Structures are given as structure tokens and as C-alpha cells.
Amino acid sequence: MTVRYNLAIEVIYGKNGLFKDEEIARAHQLREQAKTTSELRKALSVLLIAEAGLDAGKTSEILGISERTVFRNCGNIRNQDGVNRNTWGGRRHCRMTIEDKDSMRKKKGIKAL
């Protein structure tokens, strides 16, 4: 079971098991084209973990940023594939039901959108 799982991880995420090969290639590209220290740190956040085998703590110490920023940078590189990951949607902050809103609109003479 473990061998099969490790093989599946290697197929999906490459030999390092943390990042896909495309993500590492994106980080290399960003490193080569970086115009700011922020862009360079973002790329190195991935590369130091993926290729040098460092953990987030050591990477943050080397780059002079917090561990949270290392994870944020890795997430930014990971999410550059153009797939929309905003899955919140809906009415999560609404206090009124739709029926209450409709009745309020009718009382005030406002047409629904």
C-alpha cells in the first residue's frame, strides 16, 4: 500500500512529493525573470523547499521572511495555472432570507434584480 501511494504521489507531484514539475518550472521561470526582491523570494520559497530539501522554517530564515509568507508564496506559485479556485460563492454573510428580502423590496417598491 505504501509503495503504491508513494508511486502515486511521485507521478502527481514529481520526485520531491511536494510540488508538481510544472510548479517547479514556474518557480524557475519566475526566478529568471524576477524584477523585484519579492518575486525572487516567491520563486526561492518553492525552489529551496523542492530542490534543496529545506523546511519552511529554514527557508524563511534564509529569505528573511516569515514561515507564513513562505507558505503564501508557495501557494501563489501553485495557483498560477489559471484555474479559478474561488469556491466560496453564495450568501454566506446574509442575515435575511430571500423571502424576507423580496417582501422588503415589495414594501419599498424596489424591483428585484
N, C-alpha and C positions, 0 to 999 in steps of 0.2 A: 504493500500500500504506500509506504513512504517513498519508495523508488519511483512509483508511478506518479505520485503527487509532485515530487521534485522534478521529474521529467516534464510534467505539465507546466510547472512554474517556469522552467528553463525555456520551453517553447514559447510561452506568452511573454515573459519578461527578460529573456536573454540569460546569459550565464550568471550575472550578478544577482538575479532574483528580485531586484527592487525596481528597476526601470526597464522599460522596453527599449529595444535597439533604436527605434525611431526617436524616443525621448533623449537618448544619449547623443544621437546625431544632431538633434535640435540644439542641445546644450553646446556641442562643439561648434555649430554654426553661429550661435549667439556669442560664444567666446571669441570667435574670429572676427565678428562684425561689431563687437561691443564698442560703443562710443562713450559710455559713461561707466563709472565705477559700479553703479547699481546694476547695470546689465552684466558686467563682468562677474560680480558677486552672485547674481542669479544663476549664471552658467556654471560657475565653480561650485555652487551649492550642490548641484547634481553630480558634477564630474568628480569631486572629491569623495563623495559617498559611493558612487558607482564604480569608479576606476581605481581610486586609491584605497578603498575599503575602510574609510574613516566613518565614525558615527557622527550623529548630528551635533553632539557636544563639542567634539574636537574640530569639526568643520566650522562651527560658529566661532570658536576661539581663534582659529586661523584667519577667518574672514573679518573678524571684529564685529559680528552681528549676533543677535540673539538666536537661540535654538528655534524659537517660533518663526523667526524670519527665514531660517534655513528651510523649514517645512513649507512655509508660504512660497518661497522661491521654487522649490521642487514642484509644488502644486501648480504654479504658474507655467512652468515648462511642460508639465504633464497635460495641462488643459489648453495648449496652443494648437490642438489638432482641428479646431473649428467646430467641434461638437458642442451644442448648447447644453450645458449641464444645469441650467436653472430649472429645478423641478418643483419649486415651491408652489406657484400658482394659487389660484383660488382666493377665498375670502378669509384668510386666517386671522385678520385683525378686526373684522367686523363684529359689532355688538348687536346690530339689528338683523332680524331675519329678512329674507327677501320680501315676504308678505308685509312686514311692518314698513319697509321702505316704500313698497308700492302704495300702501294706504296713506303714508305721509305725503307722497308725491301727489296723490289724488286730492288730498285736503288743501295742498298749497297750489294746485293747478299746474304742476310741473309734469311734462311728458317724459316718459321713460326713454332711455337711450336706445 
